[in-house]
């Protein structure tokens, strides 16, 4: 199993979604690529990028903030997918497949955000027996 962020399920799901969206958009006509396609790919790539940037931050609070950005990028991705299906750039079936991926990712991202909130609260708690919860920060993130 990969270590660090590459081992995180939410990061893996974000990468798969971004790659699948890219493969779809790359086949579109130039005008569609330059308008809806560019926005869709950027929003979708931003999901994984924000997960990664948050993971690389020192504090739980900073990490959590970037996970909120990732969640916002998922919502933006959904918007652009709706535009793509409405403008007949993707089929209803393809739209459904992308939304299934997003549906898998959202609850896992929300769970990760909640875990960061809990760990942030624990890090603020007084040390027990000299232990510092910050030293085990990365251990439980592979959910």
C-alpha positions, 0 to 999 in steps of 0.5 A: 500500500502506498505511503503518505497521501498516495495511500489515502482513499480520498486522494486516490478517488480524486485522481481517478475522477480527474483522469476520467474527466480529462479523457472525456474532455480531451475528445471534445471539439475545440470550442467546447474544450476551451469553454466548458472543458477547461472549467471542468478540468480545472475544477476537477483537478483542483479537488486532488490538488487541494487535498494534497496541499492541505495534507502538506500543511502543518496544522490541522486547521490549515489542512481542514481549510484546504479540504473545504476548498476541495469540497467546494471544487467538487461542487464546482465540478458538479456544476460543470458536469451539469452544463456538459450534459445539458449542452450535449457534450456528455451523455446522461450515462457518462454524467451518471458515472461521474456523479457516482464517483463524486458520490463516493468521494463526498462522504469520504472527504466529509469524514476526513474533515471531521477527523481533522476537526477531532484531531485538532481538538485533541491537539489543543487538549493538555498533554497526557503522560507527556504524549503529544497527539501531533506526533501521530498526525498521519497515522489514521489518515488512510481511511 
